[in-house]
Amino acid sequence: MRLSRRSALKLGLGAGAVPLLAGFPLPPWEPALPRRTPGPAVTRARALPLTAVRLTGGPLQHAQELDRQYLLALEPDRMLAFYRLRAGLAPKAEPYGGWDGGGRNLTGHIAGHHLSAVSLMWAATGDVRLKQRAAYIVAELKAVQDAHGDGYLCALEGGRTAFAALARGEIRSAAFDLNGEWSPWYTLHKLYAGLRDAYRHAGNGTALAVEIKFAAWAERVLSGLDDAQIQHMLNTEFGGMNEVMADLYADTRDKRWLALSYKFEHRVFIEPLERHQDDLGGTHANTQIPKLIGSAKRYVYAGNPADLIAAVFFWDQVVQHHSFASGGHGKDEYFGPPDRLSDMIDGRTCETCNVYNMLKLTRLLFALQPDAHYADYHERALFNHILASIDPEDGRVCYMVPVGRGVQHEYQDMFQSFTCDVGTGMESHALHGDGIYYENGDTLWVNLYAPSTAQWAAAGARLAMDTGFPEGETAKLLWTLKAPKEFTLALRRPYWAGDGFAIRLNGEPVRLEGQATAGDSQPPRGRRQYGYPYRVSSYVELKRIWRTGDTVEISLPKSFGVEPLPDNPRRASVVWGPLVLAGDLGDERPRQRGEGEAVGPPPKAPVLVAAGRPVADWLKPLDESPVRFRTDGVGREPDAAGHARDVELVPFYRLHRRAYATYWDLF
């Protein structure tokens, strides 16, 4: 039996029930701290800040707006109630429930997620109410911390007891339980991250001061533990504690926090990755991904190659050997064996927290090595899983966004459940402008095509992108500059556009290197995880003196294809360019309250008698709309009779409140 975070606690399995490292001999170990000060010297590209990018339309902007409205509808005093209670202060409102409620929960995590989200959304939209919300929460947290008197800042009912025992070396550690509390470091990480984001994105200096005192408290808790005890503690999920301490080192230049970051180095998991060893199968996916975000951040600040080796290998394995067509991965929250996905597709696959964190890692790795394959995954996961994870009518987000046959979205109760995915959903849809554009020196990269504007301060330039993508197939860029300036515009040439990709500069066609000619016998191979017969994605670099009024028009034609699973070429997703198509299988089934699968048997998905045939031969537009398609004579009931049953398909992110399939058996 495989246990999720929540089911382990429901069954009453506390510390020691799921040991990860029992009896493992650990030699003494100390990290080598850097001799240089932290800085971005190793980064080769920087995402334009959220304050410089504005979404102007399309599904990303719509999701951002739904999230903004939700953030403003939440009541900060309710999410802060247990913080005040633990400090001996009277709560100002009734606390929220669900995973943020009292008792054995992740009490307090939503305040941290919310503080991050309002800070990010302030930067992304300029809505001053969000900055004011961040300032209010920080002031309240400072009052709580002052009442405690020792830097402590926690809403967990048994937090004081659990951490006091930890400081004495009393450690009862399991996958989601440390000294009787549900993943306490994981919960605290959300608040550390919220304080960091309030400082970095909302300019709140008090947040940094509170975070420093909070970190000093954590430093004291761990100061008396030896390495073996630390590693035993790390058996329990701890979120991105290594990341936030590395970020605090960067924000303060105090090496204490870099040393504290290394206290959260889970060596039994990280060291195999440094050896390029994929031991991910059977591990809880969202426990692991934040560890590698921390590794990558530490490489940026401290330059330890092992940190980068582990992070890059982990990313490669997850994306190329563990992910489905939507960019999601895992079943029941866990990784399976690499390249063994066929038997995993049905049921509860693809937790949204995982994809949120993989995108954080993706954007960071692109900054270190501006390679288009990072942008490929960014596009794939964003326009499929992430957009599919939010209901376009009411803004509900999803715990799981399954990809199998006869599945449905796991929508959350946004004012009751407060699961981890509600928390990351708050942040995720505030980040849609992050990573569309990157800069370095005299180069601006365009990684994603989305209606937006960008202020490139270093070049004194403003770029406006007009596009109907992800469904439209063109984009137009318009420049406005303070003065003529020479620089390079690097436009991503996606693998899925093939030789139909074209650029016109001020109305004139641009000749592209490496385009296939009529005499080519075979098109170049594409990336193997996508299965397309085109060249890999790349960048077309336009270097010239740019002037106000210059325009760049880009053709982005999409074609149909199938993406088979690596261990079953007859089980595949149908794709249209980078968009996964989902088949409508009828009404949703009833669901029990909270996270989990729907009640009752799932509807059966038809099989497609179309193996080896071009998709365009059997998938036809339903009407003049370019986004509704129907199989034509190839759908069959999956039974002995095999009666005809064709199915309607639409881009995955568009299909909500219905049962569906994104994988099909081909015959």
C-alpha positions as CSV (number, residue, x, y, z in Angstrom):
1,M,0.0,0.0,0.0
2,R,1.3,3.4,-1.0
3,L,0.6,6.3,1.4
4,S,0.0,9.9,0.6
5,R,0.9,12.6,3.1
6,R,-2.7,12.7,4.3
7,S,-3.6,9.0,4.3
8,A,-0.5,8.2,6.4
9,L,-1.8,10.6,9.1
10,K,-5.4,9.4,8.8
11,L,-4.2,5.9,9.5
12,G,-2.4,7.1,12.6
13,L,1.0,6.1,11.3
14,G,3.4,8.2,13.3
15,A,7.2,8.4,13.5
16,G,9.0,5.2,12.8
17,A,6.1,3.7,10.7
18,V,7.8,4.5,7.4
19,P,11.5,4.7,8.1
20,L,13.7,5.8,5.2
21,L,17.2,5.5,6.7
22,A,17.1,3.1,9.6
23,G,20.5,1.8,10.5
24,F,22.2,3.6,7.7
25,P,25.9,4.3,8.7
26,L,26.8,8.0,8.2
27,P,30.3,9.3,8.5
28,P,30.9,12.8,9.8
29,W,30.4,15.4,7.1
30,E,30.8,19.1,6.9
31,P,30.1,21.3,3.8
32,A,32.8,23.3,2.2
33,L,31.7,26.9,2.5
34,P,32.6,29.3,-0.4
35,R,35.4,31.9,-0.2
36,R,33.6,34.3,-2.4
37,T,30.6,36.4,-1.7
38,P,27.3,35.4,-3.3
39,G,26.2,36.8,-6.6
40,P,24.8,36.0,-10.0
41,A,28.1,35.6,-11.7
42,V,27.3,32.0,-12.7
43,T,24.0,32.9,-14.3
44,R,24.0,33.4,-18.1
45,A,20.4,34.7,-18.3
46,R,18.0,36.5,-16.0
47,A,14.3,36.4,-16.2
48,L,12.9,39.9,-16.6
49,P,11.4,40.7,-13.2
50,L,7.6,40.3,-12.7
51,T,7.4,44.1,-12.3
52,A,8.6,44.5,-15.9
53,V,6.2,42.0,-17.5
54,R,2.4,42.4,-17.9
55,L,0.1,39.8,-19.3
56,T,-2.4,41.5,-21.6
57,G,-4.8,38.7,-22.6
58,G,-5.2,35.0,-23.2
59,P,-5.7,32.1,-20.7
60,L,-2.6,32.9,-18.6
61,Q,-3.9,36.4,-17.9
62,H,-7.4,35.0,-17.2
63,A,-5.9,32.5,-14.7
64,Q,-3.9,35.3,-13.1
65,E,-7.0,37.4,-12.7
66,L,-9.0,34.6,-11.1
67,D,-6.1,34.1,-8.6
68,R,-5.9,37.8,-7.8
69,Q,-9.6,37.9,-7.0
70,Y,-9.2,34.8,-4.8
71,L,-6.3,36.2,-2.9
72,L,-8.2,39.4,-2.1
73,A,-11.2,37.3,-0.9
74,L,-9.2,35.5,1.7
75,E,-9.1,36.9,5.2
76,P,-5.6,37.3,6.7
77,D,-6.8,37.4,10.3
78,R,-8.3,33.9,9.9
79,M,-5.0,32.4,8.6
80,L,-3.1,34.1,11.3
81,A,-5.4,33.1,14.2
82,F,-3.4,30.0,15.3
83,Y,-0.2,32.0,15.1
84,R,-1.6,34.5,17.6
85,L,-3.0,31.7,19.8
86,R,0.3,29.9,20.1
87,A,2.0,33.2,21.2
88,G,-0.6,33.8,23.9
89,L,-2.4,36.6,21.9
90,A,-6.1,36.7,21.3
91,P,-7.0,35.7,17.7
92,K,-8.7,38.4,15.7
93,A,-11.0,36.0,13.7
94,E,-12.1,32.4,13.6
95,P,-9.3,30.3,12.1
96,Y,-9.6,28.5,8.7
97,G,-10.0,24.7,8.7
98,G,-8.9,21.9,6.5
99,W,-5.2,21.3,6.3
100,D,-4.7,24.7,7.9
101,G,-6.9,23.9,10.9
102,G,-6.0,23.0,14.4
103,G,-4.9,19.6,15.7
104,R,-2.6,17.4,13.6
105,N,-2.4,19.5,10.4
106,L,-0.1,21.7,8.4
107,T,-1.4,24.6,10.6
108,G,0.1,27.9,9.4
109,H,1.2,26.8,5.9
110,I,-1.5,28.9,4.2
111,A,-0.3,32.1,5.7
112,G,3.1,31.5,4.2
113,H,1.7,30.6,0.8
114,H,-0.6,33.6,0.9
115,L,2.2,36.0,1.8
116,S,4.3,34.7,-1.1
117,A,1.3,34.9,-3.4
118,V,0.3,38.4,-2.6
119,S,3.9,39.6,-2.9
120,L,4.3,37.9,-6.3
121,M,0.9,39.1,-7.5
122,W,1.7,42.7,-6.4
123,A,4.8,42.5,-8.6
124,A,2.9,40.9,-11.5
125,T,0.0,43.3,-11.5
126,G,0.8,46.4,-9.5
127,D,-2.4,46.1,-7.5
128,V,-1.5,48.1,-4.4
129,R,-4.1,46.2,-2.3
130,L,-1.8,43.2,-2.5
131,K,1.2,45.1,-1.3
132,Q,-0.9,46.4,1.6
133,R,-2.0,42.8,2.4
134,A,1.6,41.7,2.5
135,A,2.5,44.6,4.8
136,Y,-0.3,43.7,7.2
137,I,0.6,40.1,7.4
138,V,4.3,40.9,8.1
139,A,3.3,43.3,10.8
140,E,1.1,40.7,12.4
141,L,3.9,38.1,12.2
142,K,6.3,40.5,13.8
143,A,3.9,41.0,16.7
144,V,3.6,37.2,17.1
145,Q,7.4,36.8,17.0
146,D,7.9,39.6,19.5
147,A,5.4,37.9,21.9
148,H,7.4,34.6,21.7
149,G,10.6,36.5,22.4
150,D,13.0,34.0,20.9
151,G,12.5,34.3,17.2
152,Y,10.0,31.4,17.1
153,L,7.2,31.8,14.6
154,C,4.9,28.8,14.3
155,A,1.2,27.9,14.4
156,L,1.5,24.2,15.0
157,E,-0.3,23.0,18.1
158,G,2.6,20.8,19.2
159,G,5.4,22.8,17.6
160,R,7.1,23.9,20.7
161,T,7.2,20.4,22.1
162,A,8.4,18.8,18.9
163,F,11.2,21.2,18.3
164,A,12.3,21.2,21.9
165,A,12.6,17.4,21.7
166,L,14.5,17.7,18.5
167,A,17.0,20.2,20.0
168,R,17.6,17.6,22.8
169,G,18.4,15.0,20.2
170,E,15.1,13.1,20.6
171,I,14.2,12.3,17.0
172,R,11.3,10.2,15.9
173,S,11.3,10.6,12.1
174,A,9.1,9.1,9.4
175,A,8.2,10.2,5.9
176,F,5.6,12.8,7.0
177,D,6.0,12.8,10.8
178,L,8.7,14.4,13.0
179,N,8.2,14.0,16.7
180,G,4.5,13.7,16.4
181,E,4.0,16.7,14.1
182,W,3.0,16.5,10.4
183,S,6.1,17.6,8.4
184,P,6.9,20.6,10.6
185,W,9.9,21.9,8.7
186,Y,7.8,21.7,5.5
187,T,5.2,23.8,7.2
188,L,7.7,26.3,8.5
189,H,9.3,26.5,5.0
190,K,6.2,28.1,3.6
191,L,6.5,31.0,6.1
192,Y,10.2,31.4,5.5
193,A,9.5,31.6,1.8
194,G,6.6,34.1,2.4
195,L,8.9,36.4,4.4
196,R,11.6,36.1,1.7
197,D,9.1,37.0,-1.1
198,A,7.6,39.9,0.9
199,Y,11.1,41.3,1.2
200,R,12.2,40.6,-2.4
201,H,9.0,41.4,-4.3
202,A,7.1,43.8,-2.0
203,G,10.2,45.6,-0.7
204,N,9.2,44.9,2.9
205,G,12.3,45.3,5.1
206,T,10.5,44.2,8.2
207,A,10.0,40.8,6.6
208,L,13.7,40.3,6.2
209,A,14.3,41.3,9.9
210,V,11.6,38.8,11.0
211,E,13.1,36.1,8.8
212,I,16.6,36.6,10.2
213,K,15.3,36.1,13.8
214,F,13.3,33.1,12.7
215,A,16.4,31.6,11.0
216,A,18.5,32.2,14.2
217,W,15.9,30.2,16.1
218,A,16.2,27.3,13.7
219,E,20.0,27.6,13.9
220,R,19.8,27.2,17.7
221,V,17.5,24.2,17.4
222,L,19.9,22.3,15.2
223,S,23.2,23.5,16.8
224,G,23.6,20.6,19.2
225,L,22.8,17.8,16.7
226,D,25.5,15.7,15.1
227,D,25.4,14.8,11.4
228,A,23.8,11.4,11.9
229,Q,21.0,13.0,13.9
230,I,20.5,15.7,11.3
231,Q,20.3,13.0,8.5
232,H,17.8,11.1,10.6
233,M,15.7,14.2,11.0
234,L,15.7,14.7,7.2
235,N,13.8,11.4,6.7
236,T,10.7,13.6,7.2
237,E,9.6,15.9,4.4
238,F,11.1,19.3,5.0
239,G,10.1,21.3,1.9
240,G,12.6,23.8,0.6
241,M,14.4,24.7,3.8
242,N,17.8,24.4,2.1
243,E,16.5,26.9,-0.6
244,V,15.2,29.6,1.8
245,M,18.4,29.5,3.9
246,A,20.5,29.8,0.7
247,D,18.3,32.8,-0.3
248,L,18.7,34.3,3.1
249,Y,22.5,34.0,2.7
250,A,22.2,35.9,-0.7
251,D,20.0,38.6,0.9
252,T,22.2,39.2,3.9
253,R,25.7,37.9,2.8
254,D,25.8,36.2,6.2
255,K,27.5,32.8,5.8
256,R,25.6,31.5,8.9
257,W,22.6,31.0,6.6
258,L,24.6,29.1,3.9
259,A,25.9,26.8,6.6
260,L,22.3,26.3,7.9
261,S,21.2,25.5,4.3
262,Y,23.7,22.6,4.3
263,K,22.0,21.3,7.5
264,F,19.1,20.5,5.2
265,E,21.2,18.5,2.7
266,H,19.5,15.0,2.6
267,R,22.6,13.1,1.5
268,V,21.0,9.7,1.1
269,F,18.8,11.1,-1.6
270,I,21.1,13.8,-3.1
271,E,24.4,11.8,-3.4
272,P,23.0,9.1,-5.9
273,L,21.9,12.0,-8.1
274,E,25.4,13.4,-8.0
275,R,26.6,10.0,-9.3
276,H,23.9,10.1,-12.1
277,Q,21.9,7.4,-10.4
278,D,18.1,7.4,-10.8
279,D,16.7,6.1,-7.5
280,L,13.5,8.1,-7.8
281,G,11.1,5.1,-8.0
282,G,9.1,4.7,-4.9
283,T,9.9,8.2,-3.5
284,H,7.4,10.9,-2.7
285,A,7.8,13.3,-5.6
286,N,7.0,16.6,-4.0
287,T,9.2,15.8,-1.0
288,Q,12.2,15.5,-3.4
289,I,11.8,18.4,-5.9
290,P,12.3,21.2,-3.5
291,K,15.5,19.7,-2.3
292,L,16.9,20.1,-5.8
293,I,15.6,23.7,-6.1
294,G,17.7,24.3,-3.0
295,S,20.7,22.6,-4.6
296,A,20.5,24.8,-7.7
297,K,20.1,28.0,-5.7
298,R,23.1,27.1,-3.6
299,Y,25.1,26.6,-6.8
300,V,24.2,30.1,-7.9
301,Y,25.3,31.6,-4.6
302,A,28.2,29.4,-3.6
303,G,29.4,27.7,-6.7
304,N,29.6,24.1,-5.5
305,P,29.6,21.9,-8.7
306,A,28.0,19.0,-6.9
307,D,24.9,21.0,-6.3
308,L,24.4,21.7,-10.0
309,I,25.2,18.2,-11.0
310,A,22.5,16.8,-8.8
311,A,19.9,19.4,-9.8
312,V,20.5,19.0,-13.6
313,F,20.5,15.2,-13.5
314,F,17.3,15.2,-11.4
315,W,15.6,17.5,-13.9
316,D,16.7,15.5,-16.9
317,Q,15.4,12.3,-15.4
318,V,12.1,13.7,-14.3
319,V,11.3,15.4,-17.6
320,Q,12.7,12.8,-19.9
321,H,12.0,9.5,-18.1
322,H,9.2,10.1,-15.5
323,S,6.8,12.6,-17.1
324,F,3.6,12.3,-19.0
325,A,2.7,14.3,-22.1
326,S,1.1,17.1,-19.9
327,G,4.3,17.7,-18.1
328,G,3.0,16.1,-14.9
329,H,4.4,13.0,-13.3
330,G,3.9,10.4,-10.5
331,K,0.9,8.3,-9.3
332,D,-0.6,8.7,-5.9
333,E,2.1,11.4,-5.3
334,Y,5.0,9.0,-5.9
335,F,7.6,8.5,-8.7
336,G,7.6,5.1,-10.5
337,P,10.5,3.4,-12.2
338,P,12.0,5.4,-15.1
339,D,10.4,4.8,-18.5
340,R,7.8,2.5,-17.0
341,L,4.7,4.7,-17.4
342,S,2.1,2.5,-19.2
343,D,0.8,0.9,-16.1
344,M,0.8,4.2,-14.2
345,I,-1.5,6.4,-16.3
346,D,-4.9,5.6,-14.8
347,G,-6.0,6.8,-11.4
348,R,-4.6,9.7,-9.3
349,T,-1.7,10.9,-11.4
350,C,0.1,14.3,-11.7
351,E,0.0,16.3,-8.4
352,T,-0.1,20.0,-9.1
353,C,2.5,20.9,-6.4
354,N,5.0,18.8,-8.3
355,V,4.6,20.7,-11.5
356,Y,4.7,24.0,-9.7
357,N,8.0,23.1,-8.2
358,M,9.4,21.6,-11.4
359,L,8.7,24.9,-13.2
360,K,10.6,26.8,-10.4
361,L,13.5,24.5,-11.0
362,T,13.2,24.8,-14.8
363,R,13.3,28.6,-14.8
364,L,16.3,28.5,-12.6
365,L,18.2,26.0,-14.7
366,F,17.5,28.0,-17.9
367,A,19.1,31.0,-16.2
368,L,22.2,28.9,-15.6
369,Q,22.3,27.4,-19.1
370,P,20.0,29.1,-21.6
371,D,19.0,26.0,-23.6
372,A,15.7,25.8,-25.4
373,H,14.9,22.3,-23.9
374,Y,14.2,24.0,-20.6
375,A,11.7,26.4,-22.4
376,D,10.1,23.4,-24.1
377,Y,9.2,21.8,-20.7
378,H,8.1,25.2,-19.4
379,E,5.7,25.6,-22.3
380,R,4.5,22.0,-22.1
381,A,3.8,22.0,-18.4
382,L,2.4,25.5,-18.2
383,F,-0.1,25.3,-21.1
384,N,-1.2,21.8,-20.2
385,H,-1.0,20.8,-16.6
386,I,-0.9,24.3,-14.9
387,L,-3.7,25.8,-17.0
388,A,-5.7,22.6,-16.7
389,S,-5.3,22.8,-12.9
390,I,-7.6,25.9,-12.5
391,D,-11.3,26.0,-13.3
392,P,-11.7,28.9,-15.8
393,E,-15.2,29.8,-14.4
394,D,-14.6,30.0,-10.6
395,G,-10.9,29.7,-10.1
396,R,-10.9,26.4,-8.2
397,V,-7.5,24.7,-8.3
398,C,-6.8,21.0,-8.4
399,Y,-4.8,18.6,-6.2
400,M,-4.4,16.1,-9.0
401,V,-4.8,16.8,-12.7
402,P,-4.9,13.1,-13.9
403,V,-3.9,12.1,-17.4
404,G,-5.4,8.5,-17.7
405,R,-8.6,7.1,-19.1
406,G,-11.9,7.9,-17.5
407,V,-10.4,10.4,-15.0
408,Q,-11.4,13.8,-13.8
409,H,-10.0,16.9,-12.1
410,E,-9.6,16.9,-8.3
411,Y,-11.0,20.3,-7.6
412,Q,-10.5,21.7,-4.1
413,D,-12.8,23.7,-1.9
414,M,-11.0,27.0,-1.9
415,F,-12.3,28.2,1.5
416,Q,-12.4,24.9,3.3
417,S,-9.8,22.3,2.2
418,F,-6.6,24.4,2.2
419,T,-4.5,21.5,0.9
420,C,-0.9,22.0,-0.2
421,D,-2.1,22.4,-3.8
422,V,-4.4,25.2,-2.8
423,G,-1.3,26.9,-1.4
424,T,0.9,26.4,-4.4
425,G,-2.0,27.3,-6.6
426,M,-2.0,30.8,-5.0
427,E,1.6,31.3,-6.0
428,S,1.6,29.5,-9.4
429,H,-0.9,31.7,-11.1
430,A,0.9,34.8,-9.9
431,L,4.0,33.6,-11.8
432,H,2.8,33.3,-15.3
433,G,4.9,36.3,-16.4
434,D,8.0,34.7,-15.0
435,G,10.3,33.2,-17.6
436,I,8.5,34.5,-20.8
437,Y,11.5,36.8,-21.3
438,Y,15.2,36.6,-20.2
439,E,18.0,39.1,-20.6
440,N,21.8,39.1,-20.4
441,G,24.0,41.9,-21.6
442,D,22.8,42.8,-25.1
443,T,20.5,39.7,-25.6
444,L,16.8,39.3,-24.9
445,W,15.4,35.8,-25.2
446,V,11.7,35.2,-26.0
447,N,11.0,31.8,-24.5
448,L,7.2,31.7,-24.5
449,Y,4.6,33.2,-26.8
450,A,1.9,34.9,-24.8
451,P,0.1,38.2,-25.1
452,S,2.2,40.5,-22.9
453,T,4.4,43.6,-22.6
454,A,7.9,43.7,-21.4
455,Q,10.0,46.6,-20.1
456,W,13.7,45.9,-20.8
457,A,15.2,48.6,-18.7
458,A,18.9,47.8,-19.6
459,A,18.1,48.5,-23.2
460,G,15.7,51.3,-22.7
461,A,13.2,49.3,-24.7
462,R,9.6,48.2,-24.5
463,L,8.3,45.1,-26.3
464,A,4.6,44.3,-26.9
465,M,3.7,40.8,-28.0
466,D,0.3,40.3,-29.7
467,T,-0.6,36.6,-30.1
468,G,-3.5,34.2,-29.9
469,F,-1.2,31.5,-28.7
470,P,-1.6,28.8,-27.4
471,E,-4.4,28.2,-30.0
472,G,-3.4,30.9,-32.4
473,E,-0.4,30.3,-34.7
474,T,1.1,33.7,-35.1
475,A,2.8,36.3,-32.9
476,K,3.7,39.9,-33.6
477,L,6.3,41.8,-31.6
478,L,6.4,45.6,-31.6
479,W,9.4,47.6,-30.3
480,T,9.4,51.0,-28.7
481,L,12.9,52.4,-27.7
482,K,14.2,55.6,-26.1
483,A,16.9,55.7,-28.8
484,P,18.1,53.3,-31.5
485,K,20.2,50.5,-30.0
486,E,22.0,47.4,-31.2
487,F,21.1,44.2,-29.5
488,T,20.2,40.6,-30.2
489,L,16.6,39.3,-30.0
490,A,16.7,35.5,-29.5
491,L,13.4,34.0,-30.6
492,R,12.6,30.5,-29.5
493,R,12.0,28.2,-32.5
494,P,9.9,25.4,-31.1
495,Y,10.5,21.9,-32.3
496,W,6.8,21.3,-32.9
497,A,6.6,24.1,-35.5
498,G,8.9,22.2,-37.9
499,D,9.8,23.9,-41.2
500,G,6.6,26.0,-41.1
501,F,8.3,28.3,-38.6
502,A,8.9,31.6,-40.2
503,I,9.9,35.2,-39.3
504,R,9.3,38.5,-41.0
505,L,11.2,41.5,-39.9
506,N,9.4,44.8,-40.8
507,G,7.5,42.8,-43.3
508,E,10.5,41.1,-45.0
509,P,11.1,37.4,-44.6
510,V,14.1,36.3,-42.6
511,R,16.1,33.4,-44.0
512,L,16.5,30.7,-41.3
513,E,19.5,28.5,-41.1
514,G,19.0,24.7,-41.2
515,Q,15.6,24.6,-42.8
516,A,14.9,21.4,-44.7
517,T,14.7,21.5,-48.5
518,A,12.6,19.5,-50.9
519,G,15.5,17.2,-51.5
520,D,15.9,16.1,-47.9
521,S,15.1,12.4,-47.6
522,Q,14.2,12.5,-43.9
523,P,13.6,15.4,-41.5
524,P,16.0,15.7,-38.6
525,R,15.2,13.9,-35.3
526,G,13.6,15.7,-32.5
527,R,13.8,15.3,-28.7
528,R,13.1,11.7,-27.9
529,Q,10.7,12.4,-25.0
530,Y,8.3,14.2,-27.3
531,G,8.6,11.8,-30.2
532,Y,8.4,14.5,-32.9
533,P,10.3,14.0,-36.2
534,Y,11.6,17.5,-36.2
535,R,14.8,19.2,-35.1
536,V,15.2,20.1,-31.5
537,S,14.1,23.5,-30.4
538,S,16.6,26.3,-30.9
539,Y,16.8,30.1,-31.0
540,V,16.9,32.4,-34.0
541,E,19.1,35.4,-33.2
542,L,18.3,38.7,-34.8
543,K,21.2,41.1,-34.2
544,R,20.7,44.6,-35.5
545,I,20.2,48.2,-34.5
546,W,16.6,48.3,-33.4
547,R,14.3,51.4,-33.6
548,T,10.9,52.4,-32.4
549,G,8.2,50.8,-34.7
550,D,10.3,47.8,-35.7
551,T,8.1,44.7,-35.9
552,V,8.8,41.0,-35.9
553,E,6.1,38.6,-37.1
554,I,6.4,34.9,-36.3
555,S,4.6,31.9,-37.8
556,L,4.0,29.1,-35.3
557,P,2.1,26.4,-37.2
558,K,0.9,23.4,-35.2
559,S,0.3,19.9,-36.5
560,F,-1.2,16.8,-35.0
561,G,0.8,14.0,-33.6
562,V,0.8,11.2,-31.2
563,E,3.2,10.8,-28.2
564,P,3.5,7.2,-27.2
565,L,4.6,6.1,-23.8
566,P,8.2,4.8,-23.7
567,D,7.3,1.3,-22.6
568,N,4.1,1.0,-24.8
569,P,4.1,2.4,-28.3
570,R,0.4,1.6,-28.7
571,R,-0.6,3.8,-25.8
572,A,-0.3,7.4,-26.6
573,S,-1.5,11.0,-26.2
574,V,-2.8,13.0,-29.1
575,V,-1.2,16.4,-29.4
576,W,-1.6,19.5,-31.4
577,G,1.7,21.3,-31.4
578,P,2.6,21.6,-27.7
579,L,-1.0,21.1,-26.6
580,V,-2.3,17.8,-25.3
581,L,-5.8,17.0,-26.5
582,A,-8.3,15.6,-24.0
583,G,-11.3,13.5,-25.0
584,D,-14.7,14.2,-23.4
585,L,-16.1,11.1,-21.8
586,G,-19.2,12.6,-20.2
587,D,-20.3,13.8,-16.8
588,E,-18.1,13.8,-13.8
589,R,-18.7,11.2,-11.1
590,P,-19.5,12.3,-7.5
591,R,-16.5,12.8,-5.2
592,Q,-16.1,12.5,-1.5
593,R,-15.3,15.7,0.4
594,G,-11.6,16.5,0.3
595,E,-8.8,15.0,-1.9
596,G,-9.1,11.6,-3.4
597,E,-10.5,9.7,-6.3
598,A,-14.2,10.0,-7.4
599,V,-16.7,7.5,-6.1
600,G,-17.8,4.7,-8.5
601,P,-16.2,3.1,-11.5
602,P,-14.7,5.4,-14.1
603,P,-16.2,5.6,-17.6
604,K,-14.5,3.5,-20.2
605,A,-12.5,5.3,-22.9
606,P,-12.8,4.1,-26.5
607,V,-9.8,2.7,-28.2
608,L,-8.7,4.2,-31.5
609,V,-8.2,1.9,-34.5
610,A,-5.7,4.2,-36.1
611,A,-2.2,2.9,-35.3
612,G,0.3,4.0,-37.9
613,R,-2.0,6.4,-39.7
614,P,-1.4,10.2,-39.8
615,V,-3.6,11.8,-37.1
616,A,-4.8,14.4,-39.6
617,D,-6.5,11.6,-41.6
618,W,-8.8,10.6,-38.7
619,L,-9.1,13.7,-36.4
620,K,-11.3,16.4,-38.0
621,P,-12.4,19.9,-36.9
622,L,-16.0,20.0,-35.5
623,D,-16.7,23.4,-36.8
624,E,-15.0,26.6,-37.8
625,S,-13.5,26.9,-34.4
626,P,-9.9,25.7,-34.5
627,V,-10.0,24.1,-31.0
628,R,-12.7,21.3,-31.2
629,F,-12.0,18.1,-33.0
630,R,-13.7,14.7,-33.4
631,T,-12.3,11.3,-34.4
632,D,-13.7,10.1,-37.7
633,G,-14.6,6.5,-37.8
634,V,-11.7,5.2,-35.7
635,G,-13.2,5.1,-32.2
636,R,-14.4,1.7,-30.9
637,E,-15.8,0.5,-27.6
638,P,-13.1,-1.4,-25.6
639,D,-15.0,-4.7,-25.6
640,A,-15.4,-7.7,-27.8
641,A,-18.2,-6.2,-29.9
642,G,-16.1,-3.2,-30.7
643,H,-19.1,-0.9,-31.6
644,A,-18.2,2.4,-33.2
645,R,-17.7,5.2,-30.7
646,D,-16.0,8.4,-31.8
647,V,-15.0,11.1,-29.3
648,E,-14.6,14.8,-29.2
649,L,-11.2,16.3,-28.3
650,V,-10.2,19.8,-27.2
651,P,-7.0,21.2,-25.7
652,F,-6.6,19.7,-22.2
653,Y,-6.7,23.1,-20.4
654,R,-10.1,23.8,-21.9
655,L,-11.9,20.7,-20.7
656,H,-13.3,21.1,-17.2
657,R,-16.0,19.5,-15.0
658,R,-16.1,16.5,-17.3
659,A,-14.7,13.0,-17.2
660,Y,-11.9,12.6,-19.8
661,A,-8.9,10.8,-21.2
662,T,-5.6,12.1,-22.5
663,Y,-4.1,8.7,-23.3
664,W,-5.6,6.2,-25.8
665,D,-4.9,2.6,-26.8
666,L,-4.1,2.4,-30.5
667,F,-4.9,-0.6,-32.7
